Amino acid sequence: MKIYVWGTGCGAGDLLDTALLPEQVTAFVDEEGVLKHFLNRPVISPGELAQGDYDLILVTVRDADGVQRRCRELGIDENTLFFLKNDAVLMSRSRAWDAARAVLGDAYLDERRGQERLIRRPLWTERENLPEPELKGDYVRLKTLEMLCGEIEGIPGSAAELGVFRGGFAESINRLLPERKLYLFDSFEGFAAEEGAEKGAGFLQAHRNTVEEKVFARMPHPERIVLRKGFFPATAAELEEEKFALVSLDVDLEESTLAGLRFFLPRLSSGGYLLLHDYYSPNLPGVKRALRRYEEESGIRLHRFPVCDINGTLVISV
């Protein structure tokens, strides 16, 4: 059987660490083409896939709509697609759109129809400040970010993200805080060997699949970006006097998370927020252990607010 895996990110890494052997994969499919090989298997473009033979395509990316649309453009048989994320399609119950439009008008209906999703559009949102494809990835996490960015108006300090990966969340921070300096800390080559030794090969390879030039290119306000490439905390040198109003901490593993907490929390402005991603993830228990260690060594019980997003973020305020 010719099996293809669409995606070379965390979803593909998890699949290869838990359910599928690399040698079972004919090739990986990636639109961006950062890597030529993933776990010693070739990485091809969707166009190359369309020209070959395939029996099963395992889709591991969140943008299921985009993959389905691309397959239709290329003539790829949708009967071979199996979506491991975002498999469900939400449909409107309303069928009398034409009749209602004749009575209520286009503007009224278009305002209320919006995008179909499980979570209703909040009443306080006059317009979407974030692109719809991004919101489909993790709606709760991104709308929480939007609200927090509104709350820090007038709070002094820069924004920062430690653990940028491909820059999706950083792009949203940059879009929502166009006037703030945004520090981006990442090795752009995965985890340090000694810390990543306990994780599976798929997990480690997925996190190497990032390039700083592509991350920088997707930023809507690149003039506000300060890229710090390398392993933290060495990359924070000469920032000891910096203050931060918003920090995203997303480095998955215990020691890296602890290093981030030690650096950022003492420099977080009063009224600012630190978003600790993966805090409730059962697959990344080191994040919760790192926070417990920080509180024990500092003697401080932090103010915390759980967020029910996909990976369980903990928001910390000082």
C-alpha positions, 0 to 999 in steps of 0.5 A: 500500500502506498501511504502518504502523510500530508504534513511535516509538523507536530501532527506528523511527528506524533503519528510516527511516534505512536501509530506508524513506522517511517518505513511504511510511509512512501513520502511526506507531503508539504506545501512549504518544502522546508525539508527534503527528507523527514525521518529519512523518507522523501518530502514532496509537493502536493503537485508531485503527489497528484502525478503519482499513485497513492492508496491512503493520504493521512492528513496531519495538519489543522487546515483541513479545508485548505488541504481538501481545496488543494486536492480538488484543484489538483484532482487528487482523489478525496476518497483516499484522504483521512483527516487526523485533525479537524475531521468534522464539518459544521453545517448551518441548520438554516435552509431558507436563506433565499426567503429570509434574505428577501425579508431581512436583507443581505447586510443583516444576514451576512452579519449574523451568518459569519463562519460556521463553527462550534463556538459562537462568535462572541457578542463583543467582537465587532470584527475579526482582527485575526485571519479566519484560517488562523482562528480555525487552528485553535479558536479559543487560544487565539481569541483569548490572546486577542482579549489579553492584548486589549487588556494590556493597553497602557501596560509598559513593556515589550512582547516576546515569544520563546518557542516560535516554531513556524511563527503562527502564534507570533504572527497573531501577536504581531498583528494584535500588537503592531506598536509593540516590539516583539522578541522572538526566541528560537533555536530554529534547529529543534531542541538541545540534544541533551534535553530532547533525548527522552522524546520520540524521533518524530517529535524531534524531527517535526520541531526542526522543520522551521526556518527563521526567514520564513517565520520573519516573512509572515510577520505583518509588522516586521519592523517591530520584530527582534529575532534572537536565534539560538538556545535560550537563555544565552539568546537573552543576553543584554536584555536584563533591563527589558520589561515585558507586557506579554510573553508566550512561553511554548518550549514543551520541555521542562528545563527550557520552560523553567529557564523561560519562567526564571527569565521572564516572570521577574521582568513581567510588568504589573498587569502583564501576562505570561501564556504558558502553553501545553500546561495541561497537555498529558504528553508534555508533563515537564511544563507543569513540573517546571512551574511547580519547581519555579514556585518552590524555588521562588517561594511565590504562588503565582496568579493563574487562569486556565484556558480550555484551548487545544493544548491547555494554556495557563495564563499567569499574571503578576 
